[in-house]
Amino acid sequence: MGNHQEIDSALVPYRILDLTEGGGMIGARILGDLGADVIKIESPGGSPSRIAPYYKDIPHPEKSLFWFAYNTNKRGITLDISKVDGQEIFKRLVKSADVVMESFEPGYMNQLGLGYTDLSKIKPDLIMTSITPFGQSGPKAHYKGSDLTAWASGGYLYICGDPDRPPVWISFPHAALHAGAEAAAGTMTALWHRRKTGGDGQQVDVSMQECVIACNFNTPEMWDLNKVDFTRFSKGLHVGTQGVRVNAVWECKDGHTVLICQGGVQPFINSMNELVNWMASEGMAEDWLKEMDWEKDYDASKLTQDAVDRVENAVQRFLITKTKKELYQEGALKRRILIGPINTTKDIWEDSQLHSRDFWVPVKHPELGVTVAYPGPFIKLSESQIKYRRRAPLIGEHNIEVYENELGLSREDLAVLKRDMII
């Protein structure tokens, strides 16, 4: 056995000051999950990110499920950095911090005297991670942005939806989440660089647009290499050279399932043979389907749309008679058909695989009088545990802990700062 010393958490030595909002808050949350001491800083009245949905649909800033999701493992203080006194307090906090994460418009922190150049004079090895719609430079740097405009400008919106209709926006805002995740990765890279160089700080510039482009997989390359403008295909796939569209998402008795009817090569040949055998055993496969040679007759290079539509209509009539559970247990597990359920939120909650890995983590919310189940950590580490040490902070919950115990401010100081709406 190796002589490995167990480390409680991967980023225990580091302190993060989190000024981000929206989905970008997930970046500091990731670092907090890995053990960093993250101090979430919000305005005295509460963050604008304390938004719906709310716990039990009760509109209240302390019951924002959005806030809960992206601020676990953070301490919370209130501070108005737009005021001079607030700026001075922030500078004092920076002296003991390793990272500042923010999502203001480019130049805003500079206007306050809190930009990277200013703060690096206070803490030369500081890392400042900035998340903006289009980055810190360029002709669009100061453009306003939203999740929708980020998806659109990054090209991802163009490939979502049906080919005969305008593009559609995916249902839950994701662009800022991708940016936040990339911000966490960029921050850790900068921390590693600082460690390797003996103390070099730097600014990490995260563009939501560029993060979305990275999500497009091979779509941009299709144009660059083949001069093919990728088109939407809804719930199907394009196969062969004739632009034939095959279905991938199917209706079943209680929802939807994934199945690709394809031949030509393995393992698709065996999968389709088994599917037809199952259909035939229940009297739902016509002779022409039972006689299909899935290697020769359904080769993608020779397929026509009429042939595909004929097969898929027959398959759909069969699938609609089965539940997701039947299709998975009988079809996928027993018959080895390449088919799988499309899980709803309820399905994910009940998934035996996730429960076997203790994915759902109970987090106590004393103020609500309940324990809430959270999705588990994004990774499992064999040598350093990821723990949910605390639920998302209440407004100003750790003001005394940080300002009095760590900065040395008196209760009288805090009373004056609170009166003046600095904290």
HELIX and SHEET records of a PDB file:
HELIX    1   1 GLY A   22  MET A   25  5                                   4    
HELIX    2   2 ILE A   26  ASP A   33  1                                   8    
HELIX    3   3 TYR A   55  ASP A   57  5                                   3    
HELIX    4   4 PRO A   61  LYS A   63  5                                   3    
HELIX    5   5 LEU A   65  ASN A   71  1                                   7    
HELIX    6   6 VAL A   84  VAL A   94  1                                  11    
HELIX    7   7 TYR A  108  GLN A  111  1                                   4    
HELIX    8   8 TYR A  116  ILE A  122  1                                   7    
HELIX    9   9 ASP A  147  SER A  153  1                                   7    
HELIX   10  10 LEU A  157  ILE A  159  5                                   3    
HELIX   11  11 ALA A  175  THR A  197  1                                  23    
HELIX   12  12 MET A  208  ALA A  214  1                                   7    
HELIX   13  13 THR A  219  ASN A  226  1                                   8    
HELIX   14  14 PHE A  268  SER A  281  1                                  14    
HELIX   15  15 ASP A  287  LYS A  290  1                                   4    
HELIX   16  16 GLN A  305  LEU A  319  1                                  15    
HELIX   17  17 LYS A  324  GLU A  326  1                                   3    
HELIX   18  18 LEU A  327  LYS A  334  3                                   8    
HELIX   19  19 THR A  345  GLU A  350  1                                   6    
HELIX   20  20 SER A  352  SER A  356  1                                   5    
HELIX   21  21 ASN A  399  ASN A  399  1                                   1    
HELIX   22  22 ILE A  400  GLU A  404  3                                   5    
HELIX   23  23 ARG A  411  ARG A  419  1                                   9    
SHEET    1   A 6 LYS A  74  THR A  78  0                                        
SHEET    2   A 6 ASP A  37  GLU A  42  1                                        
SHEET    3   A 6 ARG A  15  LEU A  19  1                                        
SHEET    4   A 6 VAL A  99  GLU A 102  1                                        
SHEET    5   A 6 ILE A 127  THR A 132  1                                        
SHEET    6   A 6 GLN A 202  SER A 207  1                                        
SHEET    1   B 2 GLY A 236  VAL A 239  0                                        
SHEET    2   B 2 VAL A 244  ASN A 247 -1                                        
SHEET    1   C 3 VAL A 249  CYS A 252  0                                        
SHEET    2   C 3 GLY A 255  LEU A 259 -1                                        
SHEET    3   C 3 ILE A 339  PRO A 341 -1                                        
SHEET    1   D 2 VAL A 361  HIS A 365  0                                        
SHEET    2   D 2 VAL A 370  TYR A 374 -1                                        
END                                                                             
